[in-house]
Amino acid sequence: MNTITSRDNPKLKHARKVRDGKTRDEIFAEGFRLAEEVLRSSVEINLAFMSSGFGRDERETELVRNLENRGAALYTVDDKLFQSIADTKNSQGMVLICRRPDTSFSHFAKRKSEKNGNLTIFLNRINNPSNLGAILRTVEAAGVDGAIVSNNSADVFSSKALRASMGSALRVNICEDAEFDDVISWARENGLKTTAADIGASKVYTKVDWNKPRLLVFGSEAEGLKDDEIAKIDEPIKIPMDNDVESLNLAVSCGIILFEAKRQRSSID
């Protein structure tokens, strides 16, 4: 294990560049828990930085050993110097630089065909990385077989989104930078009924047959889906609400609908 003592070390400079989103082919994962989640995935770990105070208890020692077994290059950094690469105010003393997963449509389609599931979610213009990460965590928990994210959305693998997903983004089958019309066309060609949450819909989400193959579409936090986009959806649905509440947080809405879908699909197992 090597020790880094200079702020100007090329590897630290590279880590800051990845942290700040200035590279496209690598991602920045910070913290003990997120490092454990990275190890649960098949993501390639390029570099591992730990503060000089890290590795003093049994769990941290085991984490370091597992990182070594995965072939990560490990570096120890002085506690104060470590803060120059940290993205959080009270860092846990562990940062991983990993290879960015393949989120091309061809890779997504291949993984989806292997899983042969019947529910895919399409997130259109989701700008809040924390919302996006929370949704991907729910996607994994609800057993959804894939998530498509449109262009003009937040970066799935930004530090904020990755922390909010608690590593789920590393394991969920994801396609990024998709065009709305291309996704709708793909769904129709593959026999998926397009379904979307819309405040103006008349059908309640619990009245939908979630055992049928579907593409579930959500629009942006601020605007939802545009009128011309809703016009292309086969079945708009709504979540009924009391007390004149007009809308819910996007991640909450996703959770409500996805777990209804999970409930229906689990009932036939």
Protein Blocks (a to p, Z undefined) as FASTA:
>chain_A
ZZdfbfklmklmmmmmmmnopafkbccdedjklmmmmmmpmcdcfbdcddfkgokamklm
mmmmmmmmnopacddddfklmmmmpcbfbdghiacddddddfbfklmmmmmmmnopabdc
ddehiablklmmmmmmmmmmnopabdcddehiacfkbmklmmmnnommmmpccdehiafk
lmmmmmmmnopacddddfkbmbdfklpcfkbccddddddfklopafklmmmpfbdcdddd
ehhiabdcfklmmmmmmmmmmmmmmmmZZ
